[in-house]
Amino acid sequence: MIFQDKLDERTRLFRPEFNRLLDTAWRNQAHIGDLLLFHINGFFQEDILNYNSRSEKKFDPHTIGPGLEGFSENTHYNFIHKYRTTSISDKPHEEYLEQFKWAPERKKQIDELEEIEGTTIQIEMLIYLKIWEADLFIKKLYQFVRCLYGEPYDWHFKVAESSRDNNCTGTRQELIRNQISKKIKKFSPTLHTVIKDTYKTQIRNSIAHSNYSFLGRNIHLNNYVKEDPHSQIGSISFDEWINIFHNTIILHNEYLRMNNLLNEMYAKLASEHENTMEIQITEINGNQYPLYIEYRPHWKDWKFKS
């Protein structure tokens, strides 16, 4: 269940951090078009290489657009947006908790409340995976951190799907933990702590493998392993889950807002140059060259310049 007071509290914490980081990334980006590539999703289309090998006309394999990962994000966004706009409690969080104060004559009512709460948490667990497991969400946060460090846009970013993948940037958990959370600490200790406390591999695995149980207002993780430093959580309370989920939702909200802000910022910049922006291609061998894209004001989108 979503609580407006919790959303407001976290928005007040996260928004100034994202605004400040966006200003820093804008100043630090290796090329003026790198954050635009973050927004429009630049990627290397390997299939074009196969086409080029059979055709006289050659196409650049560096392209822009949603791609499969973008269409996937749109599908899951619809589900997430439906829940986050229709599942807001009519009570502030503290008032909501008052309903669970024990009294023998209220046992039936409390049991019913816990059952309803457990059902909503299972929906929220699915949303937790839809956000933290999404390739485009991870990719864009990764590219954003690169902009903070002044590193060129990584056209060859790829999430590893199995241990057999040897030409990938990393697994999802490696990317979130090492390339996003740890590296963002230099610029925002606050967001580093939030991501570290919100994305837990053990919780992710427990949800993904349906390896948990509810006892009262507690989630017991059945993948606790005493000897494993990454599997040390025996259980979390429903209230701890509420904090984890609200952090996730607001991080996602700010991610979406940042995408929209960048579109506006680059549309304004392009309007000063006949609606044209330069982007930089950085090949895997380090060679660089420019391409040009055009902003379409009517559609508020971007395409390669003819």
Beta strands, then each sheet from edge to edge (+ up, - down):
strand 1: 42-44
strand 2: 62-64
strand 3: 212-214
strand 4: 218-221
strand 5: 235-237
strand 6: 276-282
strand 7: 288-296
strand 8: 301-304
sheet 1: 1+ 2-
sheet 2: 3+ 4- 5+
sheet 3: 6+ 7- 8+
end
